[in-house]
């Protein structure tokens, strides 16, 4: 579970996916480029966003 903090309304939102767009459910702000935090430990997670087509290639091996 991931958490991102909105810089506009200062609310946290949660998601289980690190891919795709992340829009603040409160104010609609685009949080896609905000850093990920672990929802349990609140530690910052460094995720390199991998383009979807590269991920699919990996799975085909
Ligand atoms: Zn917001």
PDB file of the backbone (N, CA, C, O) and the ligand in Angstrom, with CONECT records:
HET     ZN  A 101       1
ATOM      1  N   UNK A   1       0.848  -1.200   0.000  1.00  0.00           N
ATOM      2  CA  UNK A   1       0.000   0.000   0.000  1.00  0.00           C
ATOM      3  C   UNK A   1       0.884   1.251   0.000  1.00  0.00           C
ATOM      4  O   UNK A   1       1.806   1.387   0.804  1.00  0.00           O
ATOM      5  N   UNK A   2       0.575   2.138  -0.911  1.00  0.00           N
ATOM      6  CA  UNK A   2       1.364   3.353  -1.017  1.00  0.00           C
ATOM      7  C   UNK A   2       0.536   4.557  -0.588  1.00  0.00           C
ATOM      8  O   UNK A   2      -0.694   4.557  -0.638  1.00  0.00           O
ATOM      9  N   UNK A   3       1.265   5.571  -0.169  1.00  0.00           N
ATOM     10  CA  UNK A   3       0.616   6.811   0.230  1.00  0.00           C
ATOM     11  C   UNK A   3       1.298   7.971  -0.473  1.00  0.00           C
ATOM     12  O   UNK A   3       2.516   7.972  -0.650  1.00  0.00           O
ATOM     13  N   UNK A   4       0.509   8.959  -0.874  1.00  0.00           N
ATOM     14  CA  UNK A   4       1.067  10.208  -1.377  1.00  0.00           C
ATOM     15  C   UNK A   4       0.370  11.345  -0.668  1.00  0.00           C
ATOM     16  O   UNK A   4      -0.799  11.254  -0.293  1.00  0.00           O
ATOM     17  N   UNK A   5       1.122  12.424  -0.495  1.00  0.00           N
ATOM     18  CA  UNK A   5       0.549  13.577   0.183  1.00  0.00           C
ATOM     19  C   UNK A   5       0.293  14.684  -0.832  1.00  0.00           C
ATOM     20  O   UNK A   5       1.159  15.021  -1.639  1.00  0.00           O
ATOM     21  N   UNK A   6      -0.888  15.232  -0.777  1.00  0.00           N
ATOM     22  CA  UNK A   6      -1.252  16.299  -1.705  1.00  0.00           C
ATOM     23  C   UNK A   6      -0.732  17.629  -1.177  1.00  0.00           C
ATOM     24  O   UNK A   6      -0.951  17.987  -0.019  1.00  0.00           O
ATOM     25  N   UNK A   7      -0.032  18.359  -2.061  1.00  0.00           N
ATOM     26  CA  UNK A   7       0.532  19.643  -1.640  1.00  0.00           C
ATOM     27  C   UNK A   7      -0.521  20.750  -1.679  1.00  0.00           C
ATOM     28  O   UNK A   7      -0.305  21.832  -1.133  1.00  0.00           O
ATOM     29  N   UNK A   8      -1.650  20.486  -2.318  1.00  0.00           N
ATOM     30  CA  UNK A   8      -2.692  21.501  -2.435  1.00  0.00           C
ATOM     31  C   UNK A   8      -3.614  21.465  -1.213  1.00  0.00           C
ATOM     32  O   UNK A   8      -3.809  22.484  -0.550  1.00  0.00           O
ATOM     33  N   UNK A   9      -4.176  20.299  -0.918  1.00  0.00           N
ATOM     34  CA  UNK A   9      -5.145  20.217   0.184  1.00  0.00           C
ATOM     35  C   UNK A   9      -4.540  19.544   1.421  1.00  0.00           C
ATOM     36  O   UNK A   9      -5.209  19.414   2.446  1.00  0.00           O
ATOM     37  N   UNK A  10      -3.269  19.114   1.325  1.00  0.00           N
ATOM     38  CA  UNK A  10      -2.544  18.537   2.460  1.00  0.00           C
ATOM     39  C   UNK A  10      -3.244  17.321   3.054  1.00  0.00           C
ATOM     40  O   UNK A  10      -3.235  17.108   4.266  1.00  0.00           O
ATOM     41  N   UNK A  11      -3.850  16.531   2.174  1.00  0.00           N
ATOM     42  CA  UNK A  11      -4.467  15.290   2.615  1.00  0.00           C
ATOM     43  C   UNK A  11      -3.690  14.137   1.999  1.00  0.00           C
ATOM     44  O   UNK A  11      -3.118  14.261   0.916  1.00  0.00           O
ATOM     45  N   UNK A  12      -3.680  13.014   2.705  1.00  0.00           N
ATOM     46  CA  UNK A  12      -3.015  11.832   2.184  1.00  0.00           C
ATOM     47  C   UNK A  12      -4.005  11.001   1.386  1.00  0.00           C
ATOM     48  O   UNK A  12      -5.181  10.909   1.741  1.00  0.00           O
ATOM     49  N   UNK A  13      -3.526  10.399   0.311  1.00  0.00           N
ATOM     50  CA  UNK A  13      -4.358   9.447  -0.411  1.00  0.00           C
ATOM     51  C   UNK A  13      -3.571   8.157  -0.573  1.00  0.00           C
ATOM     52  O   UNK A  13      -2.342   8.159  -0.498  1.00  0.00           O
ATOM     53  N   UNK A  14      -4.278   7.054  -0.796  1.00  0.00           N
ATOM     54  CA  UNK A  14      -3.666   5.734  -0.759  1.00  0.00           C
ATOM     55  C   UNK A  14      -3.963   4.966  -2.031  1.00  0.00           C
ATOM     56  O   UNK A  14      -5.018   5.124  -2.645  1.00  0.00           O
ATOM     57  N   UNK A  15      -2.999   4.120  -2.416  1.00  0.00           N
ATOM     58  CA  UNK A  15      -3.206   3.254  -3.569  1.00  0.00           C
ATOM     59  C   UNK A  15      -2.335   2.022  -3.417  1.00  0.00           C
ATOM     60  O   UNK A  15      -1.304   2.058  -2.746  1.00  0.00           O
ATOM     61  N   UNK A  16      -2.750   0.944  -4.037  1.00  0.00           N
ATOM     62  CA  UNK A  16      -1.951  -0.275  -4.002  1.00  0.00           C
ATOM     63  C   UNK A  16      -1.139  -0.434  -5.275  1.00  0.00           C
ATOM     64  O   UNK A  16      -0.427  -1.424  -5.439  1.00  0.00           O
ATOM     65  N   UNK A  17      -1.241   0.526  -6.170  1.00  0.00           N
ATOM     66  CA  UNK A  17      -0.553   0.413  -7.451  1.00  0.00           C
ATOM     67  C   UNK A  17       0.457   1.539  -7.610  1.00  0.00           C
ATOM     68  O   UNK A  17       0.178   2.686  -7.262  1.00  0.00           O
ATOM     69  N   UNK A  18       1.642   1.203  -8.143  1.00  0.00           N
ATOM     70  CA  UNK A  18       2.640   2.238  -8.373  1.00  0.00           C
ATOM     71  C   UNK A  18       2.657   2.698  -9.821  1.00  0.00           C
ATOM     72  O   UNK A  18       3.459   3.552 -10.198  1.00  0.00           O
ATOM     73  N   UNK A  19       1.779   2.135 -10.626  1.00  0.00           N
ATOM     74  CA  UNK A  19       1.738   2.533 -12.037  1.00  0.00           C
ATOM     75  C   UNK A  19       0.460   3.313 -12.330  1.00  0.00           C
ATOM     76  O   UNK A  19      -0.538   3.219 -11.615  1.00  0.00           O
ATOM     77  N   UNK A  20       0.530   4.069 -13.387  1.00  0.00           N
ATOM     78  CA  UNK A  20      -0.630   4.831 -13.823  1.00  0.00           C
ATOM     79  C   UNK A  20      -0.707   6.187 -13.152  1.00  0.00           C
ATOM     80  O   UNK A  20       0.151   6.546 -12.346  1.00  0.00           O
ATOM     81  N   UNK A  21      -1.727   6.924 -13.488  1.00  0.00           N
ATOM     82  CA  UNK A  21      -1.891   8.269 -12.947  1.00  0.00           C
ATOM     83  C   UNK A  21      -2.434   8.212 -11.531  1.00  0.00           C
ATOM     84  O   UNK A  21      -3.186   7.307 -11.170  1.00  0.00           O
ATOM     85  N   UNK A  22      -2.043   9.186 -10.748  1.00  0.00           N
ATOM     86  CA  UNK A  22      -2.516   9.274  -9.364  1.00  0.00           C
ATOM     87  C   UNK A  22      -3.115  10.661  -9.190  1.00  0.00           C
ATOM     88  O   UNK A  22      -2.395  11.660  -9.189  1.00  0.00           O
ATOM     89  N   UNK A  23      -4.411  10.718  -9.047  1.00  0.00           N
ATOM     90  CA  UNK A  23      -5.111  11.992  -8.893  1.00  0.00           C
ATOM     91  C   UNK A  23      -5.638  12.087  -7.464  1.00  0.00           C
ATOM     92  O   UNK A  23      -6.224  11.135  -6.949  1.00  0.00           O
ATOM     93  N   UNK A  24      -5.431  13.232  -6.830  1.00  0.00           N
ATOM     94  CA  UNK A  24      -5.938  13.432  -5.469  1.00  0.00           C
ATOM     95  C   UNK A  24      -7.461  13.300  -5.458  1.00  0.00           C
ATOM     96  O   UNK A  24      -8.149  14.007  -6.193  1.00  0.00           O
ATOM     97  N   UNK A  25      -7.990  12.396  -4.626  1.00  0.00           N
ATOM     98  CA  UNK A  25      -9.444  12.205  -4.597  1.00  0.00           C
ATOM     99  C   UNK A  25     -10.176  13.367  -3.932  1.00  0.00           C
ATOM    100  O   UNK A  25     -11.392  13.497  -4.076  1.00  0.00           O
ATOM    101  N   UNK A  26      -9.457  14.199  -3.216  1.00  0.00           N
ATOM    102  CA  UNK A  26     -10.084  15.319  -2.514  1.00  0.00           C
ATOM    103  C   UNK A  26     -10.243  16.526  -3.431  1.00  0.00           C
ATOM    104  O   UNK A  26     -11.334  17.079  -3.567  1.00  0.00           O
ATOM    105  N   UNK A  27      -9.129  16.928  -4.064  1.00  0.00           N
ATOM    106  CA  UNK A  27      -9.168  18.174  -4.829  1.00  0.00           C
ATOM    107  C   UNK A  27      -8.863  17.969  -6.307  1.00  0.00           C
ATOM    108  O   UNK A  27      -8.944  18.920  -7.085  1.00  0.00           O
ATOM    109  N   UNK A  28      -8.513  16.745  -6.715  1.00  0.00           N
ATOM    110  CA  UNK A  28      -8.284  16.490  -8.137  1.00  0.00           C
ATOM    111  C   UNK A  28      -6.897  16.873  -8.611  1.00  0.00           C
ATOM    112  O   UNK A  28      -6.635  16.849  -9.814  1.00  0.00           O
ATOM    113  N   UNK A  29      -5.996  17.229  -7.694  1.00  0.00           N
ATOM    114  CA  UNK A  29      -4.626  17.572  -8.051  1.00  0.00           C
ATOM    115  C   UNK A  29      -3.889  16.335  -8.570  1.00  0.00           C
ATOM    116  O   UNK A  29      -4.106  15.226  -8.083  1.00  0.00           O
ATOM    117  N   UNK A  30      -3.018  16.533  -9.561  1.00  0.00           N
ATOM    118  CA  UNK A  30      -2.266  15.416 -10.135  1.00  0.00           C
ATOM    119  C   UNK A  30      -1.069  15.097  -9.239  1.00  0.00           C
ATOM    120  O   UNK A  30      -0.133  15.892  -9.148  1.00  0.00           O
ATOM    121  N   UNK A  31      -1.096  13.948  -8.584  1.00  0.00           N
ATOM    122  CA  UNK A  31      -0.026  13.558  -7.666  1.00  0.00           C
ATOM    123  C   UNK A  31       0.947  12.571  -8.301  1.00  0.00           C
ATOM    124  O   UNK A  31       1.788  11.998  -7.610  1.00  0.00           O
ATOM    125  N   UNK A  32       0.839  12.375  -9.592  1.00  0.00           N
ATOM    126  CA  UNK A  32       1.632  11.335 -10.252  1.00  0.00           C
ATOM    127  C   UNK A  32       3.136  11.518 -10.007  1.00  0.00           C
ATOM    128  O   UNK A  32       3.863  10.536  -9.860  1.00  0.00           O
ATOM    129  N   UNK A  33       3.594  12.757  -9.962  1.00  0.00           N
ATOM    130  CA  UNK A  33       5.029  12.994  -9.806  1.00  0.00           C
ATOM    131  C   UNK A  33       5.438  13.230  -8.357  1.00  0.00           C
ATOM    132  O   UNK A  33       6.600  13.536  -8.092  1.00  0.00           O
ATOM    133  N   UNK A  34       4.515  13.096  -7.422  1.00  0.00           N
ATOM    134  CA  UNK A  34       4.855  13.232  -6.006  1.00  0.00           C
ATOM    135  C   UNK A  34       5.540  11.951  -5.525  1.00  0.00           C
ATOM    136  O   UNK A  34       5.296  10.877  -6.075  1.00  0.00           O
ATOM    137  N   UNK A  35       6.397  12.055  -4.501  1.00  0.00           N
ATOM    138  CA  UNK A  35       7.078  10.851  -4.002  1.00  0.00           C
ATOM    139  C   UNK A  35       6.130   9.878  -3.327  1.00  0.00           C
ATOM    140  O   UNK A  35       5.129  10.275  -2.731  1.00  0.00           O
ATOM    141  N   UNK A  36       6.459   8.596  -3.428  1.00  0.00           N
ATOM    142  CA  UNK A  36       5.687   7.547  -2.766  1.00  0.00           C
ATOM    143  C   UNK A  36       6.120   7.404  -1.317  1.00  0.00           C
ATOM    144  O   UNK A  36       7.301   7.534  -0.994  1.00  0.00           O
ATOM    145  N   UNK A  37       5.164   7.139  -0.454  1.00  0.00           N
ATOM    146  CA  UNK A  37       5.481   6.779   0.923  1.00  0.00           C
ATOM    147  C   UNK A  37       4.832   5.443   1.245  1.00  0.00           C
ATOM    148  O   UNK A  37       3.756   5.121   0.740  1.00  0.00           O
ATOM    149  N   UNK A  38       5.496   4.675   2.087  1.00  0.00           N
ATOM    150  CA  UNK A  38       4.902   3.441   2.560  1.00  0.00           C
ATOM    151  C   UNK A  38       3.778   3.800   3.524  1.00  0.00           C
ATOM    152  O   UNK A  38       3.995   4.537   4.486  1.00  0.00           O
ATOM    153  N   UNK A  39       2.574   3.281   3.269  1.00  0.00           N
ATOM    154  CA  UNK A  39       1.418   3.663   4.075  1.00  0.00           C
ATOM    155  C   UNK A  39       1.525   3.149   5.501  1.00  0.00           C
ATOM    156  O   UNK A  39       0.851   3.671   6.389  1.00  0.00           O
ATOM    157  N   UNK A  40       2.354   2.140   5.744  1.00  0.00           N
ATOM    158  CA  UNK A  40       2.488   1.571   7.082  1.00  0.00           C
ATOM    159  C   UNK A  40       3.591   2.260   7.879  1.00  0.00           C
ATOM    160  O   UNK A  40       3.404   2.594   9.049  1.00  0.00           O
ATOM    161  N   UNK A  41       4.740   2.469   7.242  1.00  0.00           N
ATOM    162  CA  UNK A  41       5.896   2.994   7.973  1.00  0.00           C
ATOM    163  C   UNK A  41       6.130   4.480   7.716  1.00  0.00           C
ATOM    164  O   UNK A  41       6.923   5.110   8.416  1.00  0.00           O
ATOM    165  N   UNK A  42       5.446   5.046   6.715  1.00  0.00           N
ATOM    166  CA  UNK A  42       5.602   6.438   6.301  1.00  0.00           C
ATOM    167  C   UNK A  42       7.002   6.736   5.784  1.00  0.00           C
ATOM    168  O   UNK A  42       7.401   7.897   5.698  1.00  0.00           O
ATOM    169  N   UNK A  43       7.751   5.686   5.439  1.00  0.00           N
ATOM    170  CA  UNK A  43       9.068   5.903   4.853  1.00  0.00           C
ATOM    171  C   UNK A  43       8.923   6.179   3.371  1.00  0.00           C
ATOM    172  O   UNK A  43       8.056   5.632   2.690  1.00  0.00           O
ATOM    173  N   UNK A  44       9.792   7.039   2.901  1.00  0.00           N
ATOM    174  CA  UNK A  44       9.757   7.371   1.486  1.00  0.00           C
ATOM    175  C   UNK A  44      10.268   6.192   0.674  1.00  0.00           C
ATOM    176  O   UNK A  44      11.295   5.600   1.006  1.00  0.00           O
ATOM    177  N   UNK A  45       9.560   5.856  -0.377  1.00  0.00           N
ATOM    178  CA  UNK A  45       9.935   4.744  -1.232  1.00  0.00           C
ATOM    179  C   UNK A  45      10.428   5.298  -2.568  1.00  0.00           C
ATOM    180  O   UNK A  45       9.791   6.148  -3.189  1.00  0.00           O
ATOM    181  N   UNK A  46      11.576   4.789  -2.981  1.00  0.00           N
ATOM    182  CA  UNK A  46      12.102   5.234  -4.273  1.00  0.00           C
ATOM    183  C   UNK A  46      11.719   4.224  -5.340  1.00  0.00           C
ATOM    184  O   UNK A  46      12.279   3.132  -5.426  1.00  0.00           O
ATOM    185  N   UNK A  47      10.773   4.612  -6.129  1.00  0.00           N
ATOM    186  CA  UNK A  47      10.307   3.743  -7.209  1.00  0.00           C
ATOM    187  C   UNK A  47      10.681   4.388  -8.533  1.00  0.00           C
ATOM    188  O   UNK A  47      10.323   5.533  -8.812  1.00  0.00           O
ATOM    189  N   UNK A  48      11.396   3.644  -9.327  1.00  0.00           N
ATOM    190  CA  UNK A  48      11.669   4.146 -10.672  1.00  0.00           C
ATOM    191  C   UNK A  48      10.483   3.742 -11.539  1.00  0.00           C
ATOM    192  O   UNK A  48      10.210   2.558 -11.740  1.00  0.00           O
ATOM    193  N   UNK A  49       9.800   4.732 -12.037  1.00  0.00           N
ATOM    194  CA  UNK A  49       8.634   4.435 -12.856  1.00  0.00           C
ATOM    195  C   UNK A  49       9.077   3.837 -14.186  1.00  0.00           C
ATOM    196  O   UNK A  49       9.722   4.496 -15.002  1.00  0.00           O
ATOM    197  N   UNK A  50       8.720   2.594 -14.377  1.00  0.00           N
ATOM    198  CA  UNK A  50       9.102   1.885 -15.590  1.00  0.00           C
ATOM    199  C   UNK A  50       7.952   1.975 -16.580  1.00  0.00           C
ATOM    200  O   UNK A  50       6.807   1.683 -16.236  1.00  0.00           O
ATOM    201  N   UNK A  51       8.253   2.376 -17.804  1.00  0.00           N
ATOM    202  CA  UNK A  51       7.187   2.399 -18.810  1.00  0.00           C
ATOM    203  C   UNK A  51       6.544   1.030 -18.949  1.00  0.00           C
ATOM    204  O   UNK A  51       7.215   0.001 -18.871  1.00  0.00           O
ATOM    205  N   UNK A  52       5.242   1.034 -19.156  1.00  0.00           N
ATOM    206  CA  UNK A  52       4.475  -0.209 -19.124  1.00  0.00           C
ATOM    207  C   UNK A  52       4.978  -1.240 -20.123  1.00  0.00           C
ATOM    208  O   UNK A  52       5.014  -2.431 -19.817  1.00  0.00           O
ATOM    209  N   UNK A  53       5.367  -0.798 -21.313  1.00  0.00           N
ATOM    210  CA  UNK A  53       5.762  -1.778 -22.326  1.00  0.00           C
ATOM    211  C   UNK A  53       7.052  -2.496 -21.927  1.00  0.00           C
ATOM    212  O   UNK A  53       7.260  -3.650 -22.300  1.00  0.00           O
ATOM    213  N   UNK A  54       7.930  -1.807 -21.161  1.00  0.00           N
ATOM    214  CA  UNK A  54       9.154  -2.471 -20.713  1.00  0.00           C
ATOM    215  C   UNK A  54       8.848  -3.519 -19.646  1.00  0.00           C
ATOM    216  O   UNK A  54       9.479  -4.575 -19.593  1.00  0.00           O
ATOM    217  N   UNK A  55       7.879  -3.211 -18.808  1.00  0.00           N
ATOM    218  CA  UNK A  55       7.475  -4.164 -17.777  1.00  0.00           C
ATOM    219  C   UNK A  55       6.903  -5.429 -18.409  1.00  0.00           C
ATOM    220  O   UNK A  55       7.203  -6.541 -17.976  1.00  0.00           O
ATOM    221  N   UNK A  56       6.082  -5.248 -19.431  1.00  0.00           N
ATOM    222  CA  UNK A  56       5.468  -6.393 -20.092  1.00  0.00           C
ATOM    223  C   UNK A  56       6.538  -7.290 -20.711  1.00  0.00           C
ATOM    224  O   UNK A  56       6.427  -8.515 -20.671  1.00  0.00           O
ATOM    225  N   UNK A  57       7.572  -6.677 -21.280  1.00  0.00           N
ATOM    226  CA  UNK A  57       8.654  -7.458 -21.877  1.00  0.00           C
ATOM    227  C   UNK A  57       9.317  -8.350 -20.832  1.00  0.00           C
ATOM    228  O   UNK A  57       9.642  -9.509 -21.092  1.00  0.00           O
ATOM    229  N   UNK A  58       9.507  -7.777 -19.641  1.00  0.00           N
ATOM    230  CA  UNK A  58      10.151  -8.525 -18.561  1.00  0.00           C
ATOM    231  C   UNK A  58       9.361  -9.798 -18.227  1.00  0.00           C
ATOM    232  O   UNK A  58       9.931 -10.865 -18.002  1.00  0.00           O
ATOM    233  N   UNK A  59       8.041  -9.647 -18.204  1.00  0.00           N
ATOM    234  CA  UNK A  59       7.198 -10.775 -17.817  1.00  0.00           C
ATOM    235  C   UNK A  59       7.184 -11.880 -18.866  1.00  0.00           C
ATOM    236  O   UNK A  59       6.849 -13.026 -18.566  1.00  0.00           O
ATOM    237  N   UNK A  60       7.548 -11.532 -20.089  1.00  0.00           N
ATOM    238  CA  UNK A  60       7.482 -12.522 -21.163  1.00  0.00           C
ATOM    239  C   UNK A  60       8.640 -13.512 -21.122  1.00  0.00           C
ATOM    240  O   UNK A  60       8.590 -14.557 -21.771  1.00  0.00           O
ATOM    241  N   UNK A  61       9.695 -13.181 -20.352  1.00  0.00           N
ATOM    242  CA  UNK A  61      10.866 -14.058 -20.308  1.00  0.00           C
ATOM    243  C   UNK A  61      10.530 -15.455 -19.813  1.00  0.00           C
ATOM    244  O   UNK A  61      11.415 -16.307 -19.721  1.00  0.00           O
TER     245      UNK A  61
HETATM  246 ZN    ZN A 101      -5.570  17.357  -2.864  1.00  0.00          ZN
END
